[in-house]
Amino acid sequence: MKKVFVILAAVLFFAAVNLFLYVTITRRLANNFSGVGQLKMVDVGRFLPFEEDSDLARTGSSLKFTAEDELPVLDGAAALVPVYASVIENCYPDGTDIIPLK
């Protein structure tokens, strides 16, 4: 009977520790995007290359890749998605299959 009590006490102790960590750390960090934070985020859907209604900067570029070229892969910070999308729009061949940015 004493062993059962010790095992039950250990299980309850670890459950209490896990609950404490969840409440104090995990739940607070699970959705840290407040309304103000969401306003500062980049809406990637507004900056899609080769879309007529996107908000991209469309400029003339002397750098033009062709379909035969090995196209460079653009990768970097999410805050620069509008820049990357504008480069794709202005330098890559029309209709280039791109991997959606996450």
Biotite code that builds the C-alpha atoms (Angstrom):
import biotite.structure as struc

atoms = struc.array([
    struc.Atom([0.000, 0.000, 0.000], chain_id="A", res_id=1, res_name="MET", atom_name="CA", element="C"),
    struc.Atom([2.916, 2.310, 0.777], chain_id="A", res_id=2, res_name="LYS", atom_name="CA", element="C"),
    struc.Atom([4.398, 1.771, -2.722], chain_id="A", res_id=3, res_name="LYS", atom_name="CA", element="C"),
    struc.Atom([1.076, 2.687, -4.361], chain_id="A", res_id=4, res_name="VAL", atom_name="CA", element="C"),
    struc.Atom([0.931, 5.868, -2.291], chain_id="A", res_id=5, res_name="PHE", atom_name="CA", element="C"),
    struc.Atom([4.510, 6.818, -3.262], chain_id="A", res_id=6, res_name="VAL", atom_name="CA", element="C"),
    struc.Atom([3.817, 6.182, -6.975], chain_id="A", res_id=7, res_name="ILE", atom_name="CA", element="C"),
    struc.Atom([0.582, 8.160, -6.806], chain_id="A", res_id=8, res_name="LEU", atom_name="CA", element="C"),
    struc.Atom([2.360, 11.025, -5.004], chain_id="A", res_id=9, res_name="ALA", atom_name="CA", element="C"),
    struc.Atom([5.119, 11.053, -7.667], chain_id="A", res_id=10, res_name="ALA", atom_name="CA", element="C"),
    struc.Atom([2.565, 11.106, -10.498], chain_id="A", res_id=11, res_name="VAL", atom_name="CA", element="C"),
    struc.Atom([0.644, 13.944, -8.836], chain_id="A", res_id=12, res_name="LEU", atom_name="CA", element="C"),
    struc.Atom([3.889, 15.874, -8.247], chain_id="A", res_id=13, res_name="PHE", atom_name="CA", element="C"),
    struc.Atom([4.933, 15.632, -11.912], chain_id="A", res_id=14, res_name="PHE", atom_name="CA", element="C"),
    struc.Atom([1.412, 16.476, -13.071], chain_id="A", res_id=15, res_name="ALA", atom_name="CA", element="C"),
    struc.Atom([1.450, 19.575, -10.842], chain_id="A", res_id=16, res_name="ALA", atom_name="CA", element="C"),
    struc.Atom([4.867, 20.631, -12.180], chain_id="A", res_id=17, res_name="VAL", atom_name="CA", element="C"),
    struc.Atom([3.700, 20.153, -15.783], chain_id="A", res_id=18, res_name="ASN", atom_name="CA", element="C"),
    struc.Atom([0.517, 22.115, -15.123], chain_id="A", res_id=19, res_name="LEU", atom_name="CA", element="C"),
    struc.Atom([2.510, 24.917, -13.514], chain_id="A", res_id=20, res_name="PHE", atom_name="CA", element="C"),
    struc.Atom([4.902, 25.097, -16.487], chain_id="A", res_id=21, res_name="LEU", atom_name="CA", element="C"),
    struc.Atom([2.008, 25.071, -18.942], chain_id="A", res_id=22, res_name="TYR", atom_name="CA", element="C"),
    struc.Atom([0.155, 27.881, -17.180], chain_id="A", res_id=23, res_name="VAL", atom_name="CA", element="C"),
    struc.Atom([3.184, 30.087, -16.521], chain_id="A", res_id=24, res_name="THR", atom_name="CA", element="C"),
    struc.Atom([5.160, 29.598, -19.754], chain_id="A", res_id=25, res_name="ILE", atom_name="CA", element="C"),
    struc.Atom([3.527, 27.667, -22.584], chain_id="A", res_id=26, res_name="THR", atom_name="CA", element="C"),
    struc.Atom([0.071, 29.241, -22.508], chain_id="A", res_id=27, res_name="ARG", atom_name="CA", element="C"),
    struc.Atom([1.523, 32.758, -22.320], chain_id="A", res_id=28, res_name="ARG", atom_name="CA", element="C"),
    struc.Atom([3.741, 32.143, -25.355], chain_id="A", res_id=29, res_name="LEU", atom_name="CA", element="C"),
    struc.Atom([1.248, 30.165, -27.439], chain_id="A", res_id=30, res_name="ALA", atom_name="CA", element="C"),
    struc.Atom([-0.358, 33.233, -29.017], chain_id="A", res_id=31, res_name="ASN", atom_name="CA", element="C"),
    struc.Atom([1.902, 36.192, -28.497], chain_id="A", res_id=32, res_name="ASN", atom_name="CA", element="C"),
    struc.Atom([0.493, 38.080, -31.475], chain_id="A", res_id=33, res_name="PHE", atom_name="CA", element="C"),
    struc.Atom([-1.500, 40.877, -29.934], chain_id="A", res_id=34, res_name="SER", atom_name="CA", element="C"),
    struc.Atom([-3.536, 43.263, -32.055], chain_id="A", res_id=35, res_name="GLY", atom_name="CA", element="C"),
    struc.Atom([-0.641, 45.712, -32.174], chain_id="A", res_id=36, res_name="VAL", atom_name="CA", element="C"),
    struc.Atom([1.783, 42.927, -33.101], chain_id="A", res_id=37, res_name="GLY", atom_name="CA", element="C"),
    struc.Atom([-0.470, 41.697, -35.886], chain_id="A", res_id=38, res_name="GLN", atom_name="CA", element="C"),
    struc.Atom([-0.619, 45.190, -37.377], chain_id="A", res_id=39, res_name="LEU", atom_name="CA", element="C"),
    struc.Atom([3.183, 45.144, -37.691], chain_id="A", res_id=40, res_name="LYS", atom_name="CA", element="C"),
    struc.Atom([3.277, 41.781, -39.489], chain_id="A", res_id=41, res_name="MET", atom_name="CA", element="C"),
    struc.Atom([3.673, 41.479, -43.244], chain_id="A", res_id=42, res_name="VAL", atom_name="CA", element="C"),
    struc.Atom([0.559, 40.179, -45.003], chain_id="A", res_id=43, res_name="ASP", atom_name="CA", element="C"),
    struc.Atom([2.251, 37.841, -47.475], chain_id="A", res_id=44, res_name="VAL", atom_name="CA", element="C"),
    struc.Atom([-0.943, 37.406, -49.481], chain_id="A", res_id=45, res_name="GLY", atom_name="CA", element="C"),
    struc.Atom([-0.771, 41.033, -50.618], chain_id="A", res_id=46, res_name="ARG", atom_name="CA", element="C"),
    struc.Atom([2.612, 40.501, -52.301], chain_id="A", res_id=47, res_name="PHE", atom_name="CA", element="C"),
    struc.Atom([2.191, 37.594, -54.717], chain_id="A", res_id=48, res_name="LEU", atom_name="CA", element="C"),
    struc.Atom([4.281, 37.714, -57.894], chain_id="A", res_id=49, res_name="PRO", atom_name="CA", element="C"),
    struc.Atom([2.529, 37.497, -61.275], chain_id="A", res_id=50, res_name="PHE", atom_name="CA", element="C"),
    struc.Atom([-0.818, 38.545, -59.778], chain_id="A", res_id=51, res_name="GLU", atom_name="CA", element="C"),
    struc.Atom([-2.530, 41.604, -61.238], chain_id="A", res_id=52, res_name="GLU", atom_name="CA", element="C"),
    struc.Atom([-3.956, 42.927, -57.970], chain_id="A", res_id=53, res_name="ASP", atom_name="CA", element="C"),
    struc.Atom([-0.844, 42.438, -55.796], chain_id="A", res_id=54, res_name="SER", atom_name="CA", element="C"),
    struc.Atom([0.810, 45.399, -54.068], chain_id="A", res_id=55, res_name="ASP", atom_name="CA", element="C"),
    struc.Atom([4.248, 44.794, -55.566], chain_id="A", res_id=56, res_name="LEU", atom_name="CA", element="C"),
    struc.Atom([6.595, 47.478, -56.782], chain_id="A", res_id=57, res_name="ALA", atom_name="CA", element="C"),
    struc.Atom([6.710, 47.042, -60.532], chain_id="A", res_id=58, res_name="ARG", atom_name="CA", element="C"),
    struc.Atom([9.798, 48.603, -62.030], chain_id="A", res_id=59, res_name="THR", atom_name="CA", element="C"),
    struc.Atom([11.801, 48.106, -65.158], chain_id="A", res_id=60, res_name="GLY", atom_name="CA", element="C"),
    struc.Atom([14.808, 45.892, -64.641], chain_id="A", res_id=61, res_name="SER", atom_name="CA", element="C"),
    struc.Atom([17.788, 45.279, -66.896], chain_id="A", res_id=62, res_name="SER", atom_name="CA", element="C"),
    struc.Atom([18.300, 41.909, -65.163], chain_id="A", res_id=63, res_name="LEU", atom_name="CA", element="C"),
    struc.Atom([16.012, 39.355, -66.785], chain_id="A", res_id=64, res_name="LYS", atom_name="CA", element="C"),
    struc.Atom([16.303, 35.613, -66.305], chain_id="A", res_id=65, res_name="PHE", atom_name="CA", element="C"),
    struc.Atom([15.095, 33.202, -68.952], chain_id="A", res_id=66, res_name="THR", atom_name="CA", element="C"),
    struc.Atom([13.418, 29.835, -68.530], chain_id="A", res_id=67, res_name="ALA", atom_name="CA", element="C"),
    struc.Atom([16.693, 28.145, -69.526], chain_id="A", res_id=68, res_name="GLU", atom_name="CA", element="C"),
    struc.Atom([18.662, 29.855, -66.749], chain_id="A", res_id=69, res_name="ASP", atom_name="CA", element="C"),
    struc.Atom([19.195, 28.207, -63.401], chain_id="A", res_id=70, res_name="GLU", atom_name="CA", element="C"),
    struc.Atom([17.054, 30.532, -61.321], chain_id="A", res_id=71, res_name="LEU", atom_name="CA", element="C"),
    struc.Atom([18.504, 31.674, -57.989], chain_id="A", res_id=72, res_name="PRO", atom_name="CA", element="C"),
    struc.Atom([16.640, 30.689, -54.848], chain_id="A", res_id=73, res_name="VAL", atom_name="CA", element="C"),
    struc.Atom([15.574, 33.599, -52.672], chain_id="A", res_id=74, res_name="LEU", atom_name="CA", element="C"),
    struc.Atom([15.442, 32.901, -48.962], chain_id="A", res_id=75, res_name="ASP", atom_name="CA", element="C"),
    struc.Atom([15.480, 35.198, -45.982], chain_id="A", res_id=76, res_name="GLY", atom_name="CA", element="C"),
    struc.Atom([13.520, 37.134, -43.401], chain_id="A", res_id=77, res_name="ALA", atom_name="CA", element="C"),
    struc.Atom([9.739, 37.286, -43.647], chain_id="A", res_id=78, res_name="ALA", atom_name="CA", element="C"),
    struc.Atom([9.858, 41.061, -43.338], chain_id="A", res_id=79, res_name="ALA", atom_name="CA", element="C"),
    struc.Atom([11.555, 41.188, -46.757], chain_id="A", res_id=80, res_name="LEU", atom_name="CA", element="C"),
    struc.Atom([8.866, 39.177, -48.568], chain_id="A", res_id=81, res_name="VAL", atom_name="CA", element="C"),
    struc.Atom([7.719, 42.274, -50.528], chain_id="A", res_id=82, res_name="PRO", atom_name="CA", element="C"),
    struc.Atom([11.301, 42.789, -51.752], chain_id="A", res_id=83, res_name="VAL", atom_name="CA", element="C"),
    struc.Atom([11.765, 39.147, -52.777], chain_id="A", res_id=84, res_name="TYR", atom_name="CA", element="C"),
    struc.Atom([8.379, 39.078, -54.499], chain_id="A", res_id=85, res_name="ALA", atom_name="CA", element="C"),
    struc.Atom([9.206, 42.263, -56.420], chain_id="A", res_id=86, res_name="SER", atom_name="CA", element="C"),
    struc.Atom([12.497, 40.751, -57.586], chain_id="A", res_id=87, res_name="VAL", atom_name="CA", element="C"),
    struc.Atom([10.634, 37.646, -58.774], chain_id="A", res_id=88, res_name="ILE", atom_name="CA", element="C"),
    struc.Atom([8.001, 39.778, -60.507], chain_id="A", res_id=89, res_name="GLU", atom_name="CA", element="C"),
    struc.Atom([10.542, 41.986, -62.289], chain_id="A", res_id=90, res_name="ASN", atom_name="CA", element="C"),
    struc.Atom([13.447, 39.606, -63.023], chain_id="A", res_id=91, res_name="CYS", atom_name="CA", element="C"),
    struc.Atom([12.080, 36.077, -63.320], chain_id="A", res_id=92, res_name="TYR", atom_name="CA", element="C"),
    struc.Atom([10.262, 34.804, -66.424], chain_id="A", res_id=93, res_name="PRO", atom_name="CA", element="C"),
    struc.Atom([6.484, 35.233, -66.430], chain_id="A", res_id=94, res_name="ASP", atom_name="CA", element="C"),
    struc.Atom([4.648, 32.300, -64.910], chain_id="A", res_id=95, res_name="GLY", atom_name="CA", element="C"),
    struc.Atom([7.672, 30.941, -63.075], chain_id="A", res_id=96, res_name="THR", atom_name="CA", element="C"),
    struc.Atom([6.651, 28.226, -60.636], chain_id="A", res_id=97, res_name="ASP", atom_name="CA", element="C"),
    struc.Atom([7.613, 29.521, -57.230], chain_id="A", res_id=98, res_name="ILE", atom_name="CA", element="C"),
    struc.Atom([7.395, 27.843, -53.862], chain_id="A", res_id=99, res_name="ILE", atom_name="CA", element="C"),
    struc.Atom([4.904, 29.774, -51.680], chain_id="A", res_id=100, res_name="PRO", atom_name="CA", element="C"),
    struc.Atom([6.599, 31.607, -48.863], chain_id="A", res_id=101, res_name="LEU", atom_name="CA", element="C"),
    struc.Atom([5.616, 30.409, -45.411], chain_id="A", res_id=102, res_name="LYS", atom_name="CA", element="C"),
])
